[in-house]
Every structure is written in structure tokens, then in C-alpha cells.
Amino acid sequence: MSEKKPFSYTYVSPERKTALPGDKHGGDKGRKLHGRPLLRAVLWGTGNCLLFGFGLTCVLEWSMFTAGILCG
């Protein structure tokens, strides 16, 4: 029997002429998010999700359509 080699695939965009982010054979390594930017992104996303939920509650539970639409 023959040995099985692992499958490897690399795509290069014809427009950009670079490999996909994180490709170990070159190309852009991608932008890693860590530290303060990560904390800021998590807090921003959580806050916006809570604000959207409040707007949804205004419309569905309390029938406050204007406040719900503004929050949403």
C-alpha cells in the first residue's frame, strides 16, 4: 500500500494576487485582535445587543413604538 499524504490547498485571488489570511505559504497573515481593541469590541457589541433588546422589549411588551424604534 502507498502512504497517504495530508491534503493541502492554497487559493490565490486573481484580483489581489495574494494568498488568503493565515496562509502558511505567504501572503497576508491577517489582523489579530487582542488587548484593549478586543475589550472595546466586546463591550461595544454587548452594549449594542442590550440596547437592541431594550428596543425590542419596548415594542413587543410595552407597546412603546417610538422608543422601541429609536433604540432598535
N, C-alpha and C positions, 0 to 999 in steps of 0.2 A: 504494500500500500504506500501511497505517497503522503508526505507530510502536508498538513493543512496550514496555510499561511493566513494571518488575520486580514480581513477586508479593510482596505483603505481607499478613501475617496476624497478628492480635493476639487472644489469648484472655484473657478476664477471668472469673475464677471467680465463680460466683453466691454462694458462701458467704463468700468473703473480700473480694469487691468490689475486688480489686487485680489488676494485671497480673502476669504471670509474671516471675521474677527475670531481670534483664538486659534487660528490655524498654526500648527507647529512647524510648518514648512515655509513660514514667511508671511508677509502681509501685516495688516494692522492687528495688534494684539487686543484691541477693544479698550473701552474706558471702564476702569474698575471704580466702583463707588464704595468708599469706606470713610470712617471718621465722621467729621461734622456734616459733610454733604449727605451721608446716609441717614444720619439722625434727623436732619432737616427734612429730607424727603419722606421719611416715615411719619414724622409729626404732621407735615403738610397733608399727606394722604389721609391720615387718621382724622384730622380736624375737618377736612372736606367731606369725608364719609359721614361723620357725625352731623355736620350741617345739612347735608342732603337728607339724612334720616329724619332730622327735625322738620325739614320742609315737607317730607312725605307724611309724617305724623300730623302736621298741621292740616294738610288737605284731607287725609283719609279719616282721621279720628275726630278732629275738632271742627271741620268744615271751614277753616280759615284759609280760603283760597288765595287771597292776595299775599299773605305772609308765606304760605307754602310755596307759591310760585317764585317769590323773591329768594327764598332760601334754596330752593331746588336749582 
